[in-house]
Structure formats: structure tokens, C-alpha cells
Amino acid sequence: ARPVALPVFVACMAGMTLKPLIGLLSRFHLPKGVSAALVLSALVAATVYGFFQLGGPASKWINDAPQHMTDLRLRVQKIFPRMGNFTEAAEAVNDLGATAEEKKAEQRQSPTVEVKVKDSHGTNFTLNWTGTFLVGIGETLVLLYLLLASGDMFIQKLVHVMPTLSDKKRAVEINREIQQNISHYLLSVTLINFGLGFVVGAGLAFMGVPNAALWGLVAALLNYVPYFGPIVGVMLLTVVGLLTFDTLPRELLPPGWYLLLHLLEVNFVTPILLGRRFSLNPVVIFVSLMFWTWLWGMPGALLSVPILVSVKVVCDRIPRLSPLSELLER
């Protein structure tokens, strides 16, 4: 159900996040359809601008990946010279029992070996994945526009079909609280992550790291994924440090800078801005991350915590689900 369910989930989360902007534009007496079009146009324009600004350095870095891997291997061998001895020992073990004539024959034959690979399956997979990805983006944008332009139509219809007055009030309260909490959570997390990315990029630029803005954006996006995102960020910046500098203390500056900022963000900035209301059980967060990543891959990893926050808000408002809410809290 991924092609159908994933755009719906992404559009609903984005709709809750952007709803305050629609409310702000409505103060200028703009129709909701026009407000939704303006907000989505600004969002798409900012995304396209960022892609063209950072897409060139990113594609160049990816194209140079083989050379980067060679430089990284040489750098690691220079820092840990004994690793070269282990490699030579492994090659010597492989050559045990071979005669001198066999070794010479292998050396003569190895440069003339030519391998031709026809990867039609990989090409077809890439084309199919790209087409599916573009279709999913189009569906998400259209659905997001309809959700923003419809305003409170769905909650009005939901209230209309509720049997009793108390149920109508509860439905309105739950809907309002879900929208307010999800919007507050996602906007706060987005500001925190991109603020972290800006500071990371500024520090890397001060250190002299090439494409510092690109690595700042990567750090901001990885910070949406609990646990694994920061680990990947530290590993990437360690590689960047090894490829950029030639002394070990300077090579450790980029990952050390990112790790320091991440620890400050996790232990001070996020608790202050979000408070205990969004303090979730780490075990539940990890299980949610595992489940949604297994189900939907990277988009699921990005949605795992917002979905968990939505579930907790609903459990907080329904008395029968209060034990589950207690389980979800830290």
C-alpha cells in the first residue's frame, strides 16, 4: 500500500504543519485556495532553488566517489600503518603454495583481463524508481493543496455525523489539539534542525571545508532521523575531515564540531523548545523507527516520530487510551 498510503501520510503531516501559515494569510482576506497556492508555490520554489544551488556540488562529490575512496584508503593507511601490514599478510596467505611460475603467470594475465557488464536490470530499476518517486511527489503536492484549500471542511463533516453533543465537542477538541501539537512539533523540529545545519555549515566553512553549505544541509536532514541520523552524520563528516585535512587533529574537527552541536541540541535546545509534552519513551521511538523504516524506507524514518506524536495526542484526549499514553511518555 506504499504508493497510496505514503503520499497520504506525508500530505497530512505537511498540511498540519502549514495550516498556521494558511490561517495567517486568511487575515488578509485571501481565499483559502489562493493562500494554499501561495504557500505551496513558495515551498516548491525554495526546494528547487536549494536543489540547483547544492545539486551541482553534491553530484560532483558523488561522481568523484571512487577517487575519494582511494584517497580515504591511503589516508587511513597513513594514519594506521599497521593496517598495510595486515593487508600484505593477507595477500601473502593467499599466495601460499603457489609456485614462482604460477605467480608470474598470474601477473601476466591480470592486466589483460577485460570485464564487460551489461546492467540493464539496474538501469530499468533506476528508471522505474525515478518515475515512481516523481509520481509520488506530484500526488503528494496535489493532495496537500486540496487539504489546505478545503480548510475545516473535513472536521465540519465529522462533527455533523457525530451522534451526541459530547462526541461532537470531543472530536473538535481532538482535531484542534492534534493540529496545534503536530504543527508546533514539526515547525519547532524543522527550525531546530535547520538552525543546527546552519551552525554546522558555518563552522565547517570557518575550518576551510569545501562545500560547507552542502554538509550543513545534510546534517539538518539527517537530524530528522533519531539515533541513526546523527551517527551517519558523524561518519560522513569524519570522511570529509580525512579527505580535506592532512593532520589528525584537524581531521577530527568536522565530526567533533557536529557531535558537540548535536549533544547541545539534544540535551538543551530541544527539551527547552518542546518541553515535556513531547518527551517520548526512547524505546518506543526506536521501535517506531524500526517499524516505519522497514515499512517505507527513508520516508518512513522521517515520519516515524511525527506519527508517534500524533498517536500520543489522540491517547491523551481519550480516557480509555490513557494507559497507552503513559507507555509512550518518557
Salt bridges, closest charged atoms under 4 A:
ASP64 OD2 - LYS60 NZ 3.04
ASP152 OD1 - LYS19 NZ 3.56
GLU173 OE1 - ARG317 NH2 2.66
GLU177 OE2 - ARG277 NH2 2.62
GLU177 OE1 - ARG317 NE 3.10
GLU251 OE2 - ARG75 NE 2.35
GLU265 OE1 - HIS262 ND1 3.58
ASP316 OD2 - LYS312 NZ 3.01
GLU329 OE2 - LYS312 NZ 3.40
